[in-house]
Amino acid sequence: MISLSASSLWRAEKCPASASLPRIQSLTAASERGRELHAEREINDPDGAEVAYAFDVVTGKARELGRNLNRNYPQTRRTEIVGTTDKVTVEVDRVIVRDYKSGFGFGVAAPRENVQLGFYAICAADVNSKSAARVELEFMDQDNRVIGTDLDALDLAAMRERIRAIWNATGGEQPRVVTGDHCTGCPCITRCPAHLTMAIAFHEGMWPDVMPTDGLTAEKLPQIWEHLKNAKRVVGLVEKTMRAIASQTPIALADGKVLGAHEVERTELDGMVTYQALRDLHGEDVARSAVSMETSKTALEEALKPIAAKGKRAAMVRSALAAIEAANGVVKKRRVIVEEFQPKE
């Protein structure tokens, strides 16, 4: 049975089998936070009613299912794909659809290529008898930054055909299984034949011996090198599988650590502010050696090294960073990665 929604179209386009494989839905801290941010954003927006649509891939017709349904869709036809856009504005000659995104936009395509936004656009345009649309993404964790683009009648027609092509690719007897970055967060990951085959083979030790037991010879070296390349390839594939699974369900490791989604923070320095701060503190030469068109904490440390007295460089770095931060020259960027980490008590 095909299970497609507006939000899963992008993954099904890359891996058609993801629309029909058995799936296990799981709640994560990130998804729960995303729901909370969506609810808060809609409460604060007087025109923030969610609009649910169904698009029939056979007839090419769209219909509105209701508003503020909280994804509790009514019965739909087998050939319909459903989806809910966060905000719709109807103007004289077009519709504007906006989708709210939390987190750091991992895997989110730009508006013109975004098939989820395209789905909302053709549905809203159909229902409201318009031939043009504007599609927008609003990133709630990035100070509500908005990016968007305009779609004309030809763009909407092309998007309609793209969605039909995705549907057709998922409906064959054996839809293609394709692994890649899109596997992260996929609810089919633990039932996916590609990932299961690799993980089980690795776990059960079905692994070719790379080094021969009877010694090395010049004739064997090329074969060993090929075995080594294959071993690296399989290890890399298994690692991607583990990271994709852990992105949804954290894995407790034997040493007390956890393999799972983990937010990390990176500090970046504003080049102009850093230059001015170092020039005021230590002179033009030091400032020029630390800053080109861009800089970093490492560059700052290297610039201070020649002029720092023994045992004083760390204090000078702290002083410089304080001056840069006071001038709003420190930018902290957060991102979520899947890695081993020690959970906080």
C-alpha positions as CSV (number, residue, x, y, z in Angstrom):
1,M,0.0,0.0,0.0
2,I,1.4,3.4,-1.0
3,S,1.6,5.9,1.9
4,L,2.4,9.3,0.6
5,S,1.9,12.8,2.1
6,A,3.1,16.2,1.1
7,S,5.9,16.1,3.6
8,S,7.2,12.7,2.4
9,L,7.2,13.4,-1.3
10,W,10.8,14.6,-1.3
11,R,12.0,11.3,0.2
12,A,9.8,9.1,-2.1
13,E,11.3,11.0,-5.1
14,K,14.8,9.8,-4.0
15,C,13.7,6.4,-2.7
16,P,10.4,5.2,-4.2
17,A,10.3,2.2,-1.8
18,S,10.0,4.5,1.2
19,A,6.4,5.0,0.3
20,S,5.4,1.4,0.7
21,L,7.9,-0.2,3.2
22,P,6.6,-1.0,6.7
23,R,7.2,2.1,8.9
24,I,7.7,2.7,12.6
25,Q,6.8,6.3,13.6
26,S,8.8,7.6,16.5
27,L,8.7,10.8,18.5
28,T,11.9,12.7,19.1
29,A,12.8,15.7,21.2
30,A,13.3,17.6,17.9
31,S,9.9,16.6,16.5
32,E,8.1,17.5,19.7
33,R,9.8,20.9,19.8
34,G,8.9,21.4,16.2
35,R,5.2,20.8,17.1
36,E,5.4,23.2,20.0
37,L,7.0,25.9,17.8
38,H,4.3,25.4,15.1
39,A,1.5,25.7,17.7
40,E,3.0,28.9,19.2
41,R,3.6,30.4,15.8
42,E,0.0,29.8,14.7
43,I,-1.4,31.2,18.0
44,N,0.5,34.4,17.5
45,D,-0.6,34.8,13.9
46,P,-4.2,36.0,13.5
47,D,-4.4,34.5,10.0
48,G,-2.5,31.4,11.0
49,A,-5.1,28.7,10.3
50,E,-3.6,25.5,8.9
51,V,-5.3,24.3,5.7
52,A,-5.5,20.6,4.8
53,Y,-5.7,19.5,1.1
54,A,-6.0,16.3,-0.9
55,F,-4.6,16.1,-4.4
56,D,-5.8,13.3,-6.7
57,V,-2.9,12.1,-8.9
58,V,-5.2,10.5,-11.4
59,T,-7.7,13.3,-12.0
60,G,-5.2,16.1,-11.3
61,K,-7.8,17.8,-9.1
62,A,-7.3,19.2,-5.6
63,R,-9.8,19.8,-2.8
64,E,-9.7,21.4,0.7
65,L,-10.3,18.9,3.5
66,G,-10.6,21.4,6.3
67,R,-8.8,23.8,8.6
68,N,-6.9,23.3,11.8
69,L,-7.4,19.5,11.6
70,N,-4.1,18.8,13.3
71,R,-3.3,16.2,10.6
72,N,-6.5,14.2,11.5
73,Y,-7.6,13.8,7.9
74,P,-11.0,12.5,6.9
75,Q,-11.4,9.5,4.6
76,T,-9.7,10.1,1.3
77,R,-9.6,8.2,-2.0
78,R,-6.8,5.7,-2.7
79,T,-5.3,8.0,-5.4
80,E,-5.2,11.1,-3.2
81,I,-2.1,12.5,-1.5
82,V,-2.9,14.6,1.6
83,G,-1.0,17.5,3.2
84,T,-1.4,20.5,5.5
85,T,0.2,23.9,4.8
86,D,0.8,26.2,7.7
87,K,-0.6,29.3,6.2
88,V,-2.5,30.3,3.0
89,T,-3.2,33.8,1.8
90,V,-5.5,34.4,-1.2
91,E,-4.8,37.5,-3.3
92,V,-6.5,38.8,-6.4
93,D,-4.2,37.0,-8.9
94,R,-2.4,34.4,-6.8
95,V,-2.2,32.4,-3.6
96,I,0.7,32.6,-1.1
97,V,1.5,29.4,0.8
98,R,4.0,29.3,3.7
99,D,5.5,26.4,5.6
100,Y,7.1,26.8,9.0
101,K,10.3,24.9,9.6
102,S,12.1,24.3,12.9
103,G,15.7,23.3,13.5
104,F,18.4,24.1,11.0
105,G,16.8,23.2,7.7
106,F,18.5,19.8,7.2
107,G,17.4,18.4,3.9
108,V,15.0,21.3,3.2
109,A,15.1,22.1,-0.5
110,A,15.0,25.7,-1.7
111,P,11.4,27.0,-2.4
112,R,11.5,26.6,-6.2
113,E,12.7,23.0,-6.0
114,N,10.7,22.1,-2.8
115,V,8.1,19.5,-3.8
116,Q,6.2,19.9,-0.5
117,L,5.7,23.6,-1.1
118,G,4.9,22.8,-4.7
119,F,2.1,20.4,-3.6
120,Y,0.6,23.2,-1.4
121,A,0.8,25.6,-4.2
122,I,-1.0,23.5,-6.8
123,C,-3.7,22.6,-4.2
124,A,-4.3,26.2,-3.0
125,A,-4.3,27.5,-6.5
126,D,-6.8,24.9,-7.7
127,V,-9.1,25.3,-4.8
128,N,-9.1,29.1,-5.1
129,S,-9.1,29.2,-9.0
130,K,-5.8,30.9,-9.3
131,S,-3.1,30.3,-11.9
132,A,-0.1,31.6,-9.9
133,A,1.4,31.1,-6.5
134,R,4.1,32.4,-4.2
135,V,5.8,29.7,-2.0
136,E,7.6,30.6,1.2
137,L,9.6,28.9,3.9
138,E,9.8,30.5,7.4
139,F,12.6,29.2,9.6
140,M,11.5,29.6,13.2
141,D,14.8,28.8,14.8
142,Q,16.5,31.4,12.6
143,D,14.7,34.5,13.8
144,N,11.7,33.7,11.6
145,R,13.8,34.2,8.4
146,V,11.6,33.9,5.3
147,I,12.7,32.8,1.8
148,G,10.4,32.4,-1.1
149,T,9.8,32.4,-4.9
150,D,7.0,32.9,-7.4
151,L,5.5,30.1,-9.5
152,D,3.6,30.8,-12.7
153,A,1.1,28.6,-14.5
154,L,3.9,26.7,-16.2
155,D,5.7,26.1,-13.0
156,L,2.5,24.7,-11.3
157,A,1.9,22.4,-14.3
158,A,5.5,21.1,-14.1
159,M,5.1,20.5,-10.3
160,R,1.8,18.6,-11.0
161,E,3.7,16.3,-13.4
162,R,6.6,15.9,-11.0
163,I,4.2,14.7,-8.2
164,R,2.5,12.3,-10.6
165,A,5.9,10.9,-11.6
166,I,6.7,10.3,-7.9
167,W,3.4,8.5,-7.4
168,N,4.0,6.3,-10.4
169,A,7.5,5.4,-9.3
170,T,6.3,4.2,-5.9
171,G,3.5,2.1,-7.3
172,G,5.4,-0.7,-9.1
173,E,5.7,-4.3,-7.9
174,Q,9.3,-3.7,-6.7
175,P,9.9,0.0,-6.2
176,R,13.6,1.0,-6.1
177,V,15.3,1.1,-2.8
178,V,17.9,3.9,-2.7
179,T,20.1,4.8,0.3
180,G,21.6,8.2,0.9
181,D,21.3,11.3,3.2
182,H,17.5,11.1,2.8
183,C,17.6,7.9,5.0
184,T,18.1,10.1,8.1
185,G,14.7,10.3,9.9
186,C,13.0,7.8,7.6
187,P,10.4,5.8,9.5
188,C,11.2,2.7,7.3
189,I,14.8,2.6,8.2
190,T,14.6,-0.5,10.5
191,R,12.6,-2.4,7.8
192,C,14.6,-1.3,4.8
193,P,16.1,-4.3,3.0
194,A,19.2,-2.3,1.9
195,H,20.1,-1.3,5.5
196,L,19.1,-4.6,7.1
197,T,21.3,-6.6,4.7
198,M,24.4,-4.5,5.5
199,A,23.8,-4.3,9.2
200,I,23.0,-8.0,9.7
201,A,26.0,-9.1,7.6
202,F,28.3,-6.9,9.6
203,H,26.8,-8.1,13.0
204,E,27.0,-11.8,12.0
205,G,30.6,-11.5,11.0
206,M,30.0,-12.3,7.3
207,W,33.1,-10.5,6.4
208,P,35.9,-11.5,4.0
209,D,39.4,-11.9,5.4
210,V,41.5,-9.1,4.1
211,M,44.9,-10.3,5.1
212,P,46.0,-13.8,3.8
213,T,47.1,-16.3,6.4
214,D,49.9,-17.7,4.3
215,G,51.9,-14.5,4.0
216,L,52.1,-11.5,1.6
217,T,53.4,-11.8,-1.9
218,A,53.6,-9.3,-4.8
219,E,50.8,-11.2,-6.6
220,K,48.4,-10.9,-3.7
221,L,48.9,-7.2,-2.9
222,P,46.5,-5.9,-5.7
223,Q,43.8,-8.3,-4.5
224,I,44.3,-7.2,-0.8
225,W,44.0,-3.6,-1.9
226,E,40.7,-4.3,-3.6
227,H,39.4,-6.2,-0.5
228,L,40.4,-3.2,1.6
229,K,38.5,-0.8,-0.6
230,N,35.4,-3.0,-0.4
231,A,35.8,-3.3,3.4
232,K,35.9,0.5,3.7
233,R,32.8,0.9,1.5
234,V,30.8,-1.6,3.5
235,V,31.9,0.0,6.8
236,G,30.9,3.3,5.5
237,L,27.4,2.0,4.5
238,V,26.9,0.3,7.8
239,E,27.9,3.5,9.7
240,K,25.4,5.5,7.6
241,T,22.7,2.9,8.6
242,M,23.6,3.2,12.3
243,R,23.5,7.0,12.2
244,A,20.2,7.1,10.3
245,I,18.6,4.8,12.9
246,A,20.1,6.7,15.8
247,S,18.8,10.0,14.4
248,Q,15.3,8.7,15.4
249,T,16.0,6.3,18.3
250,P,19.1,7.0,20.4
251,I,21.3,3.9,21.0
252,A,22.7,3.3,24.4
253,L,26.4,2.2,24.0
254,A,28.3,-0.1,26.3
255,D,30.6,2.7,27.7
256,G,27.6,4.7,29.0
257,K,27.7,7.0,25.9
258,V,24.8,7.4,23.5
259,L,24.8,7.4,19.8
260,G,22.1,9.8,18.7
261,A,21.2,13.3,17.5
262,H,23.2,15.8,19.4
263,E,23.2,19.6,19.2
264,V,26.7,21.2,18.9
265,E,27.6,24.8,18.9
266,R,30.3,26.5,16.8
267,T,31.7,29.9,17.5
268,E,32.5,32.2,14.6
269,L,34.1,35.6,14.8
270,D,33.1,38.7,12.8
271,G,36.2,39.6,10.7
272,M,35.8,43.4,10.9
273,V,35.0,43.5,14.6
274,T,37.9,41.2,15.4
275,Y,40.2,43.4,13.3
276,Q,39.2,46.5,15.2
277,A,39.4,44.8,18.6
278,L,42.9,43.4,18.0
279,R,44.1,46.7,16.5
280,D,43.0,48.6,19.6
281,L,44.4,46.0,22.0
282,H,47.7,45.0,20.3
283,G,48.3,47.1,17.2
284,E,47.9,47.0,13.4
285,D,50.3,44.2,12.7
286,V,48.6,41.7,15.1
287,A,45.2,42.6,13.7
288,R,46.3,42.1,10.1
289,S,47.9,38.7,10.9
290,A,44.7,37.4,12.4
291,V,42.2,38.7,9.9
292,S,41.9,38.5,6.2
293,M,38.5,38.3,4.6
294,E,37.4,36.0,7.4
295,T,38.8,34.8,10.7
296,S,38.5,32.2,13.5
297,K,39.4,31.6,17.0
298,T,42.4,29.6,15.9
299,A,43.7,32.4,13.7
300,L,43.3,34.8,16.7
301,E,45.4,32.4,18.9
302,E,48.1,32.1,16.3
303,A,48.3,35.9,15.9
304,L,48.7,36.4,19.6
305,K,51.3,33.7,20.0
306,P,54.4,35.7,19.0
307,I,53.7,38.6,21.3
308,A,52.4,36.7,24.3
309,A,54.7,36.3,27.4
310,K,55.2,32.7,28.6
311,G,52.0,31.4,30.2
312,K,50.0,34.6,29.3
313,R,48.6,33.6,25.9
314,A,45.4,32.0,27.2
315,A,44.6,35.2,29.2
316,M,45.3,37.4,26.1
317,V,43.0,35.2,24.0
318,R,40.2,35.5,26.7
319,S,40.7,39.2,26.8
320,A,40.6,39.5,23.0
321,L,37.5,37.3,22.8
322,A,35.8,39.4,25.5
323,A,36.5,42.6,23.5
324,I,35.2,41.0,20.3
325,E,32.0,39.7,22.0
326,A,31.4,43.1,23.6
327,A,31.4,44.6,20.1
328,N,28.9,41.9,18.9
329,G,31.6,40.1,16.8
330,V,31.0,36.6,18.1
331,V,28.4,34.5,16.3
332,K,27.3,31.1,17.8
333,K,25.9,28.7,15.2
334,R,24.1,25.6,16.3
335,R,23.5,22.4,14.3
336,V,22.4,18.9,15.1
337,I,24.7,16.0,14.2
338,V,24.5,12.3,15.0
339,E,27.5,11.2,17.1
340,E,28.6,9.5,20.2
341,F,28.2,11.7,23.3
342,Q,28.1,11.5,27.1
343,P,24.5,12.3,28.2
344,K,24.2,14.9,31.0
345,E,23.1,13.7,34.4
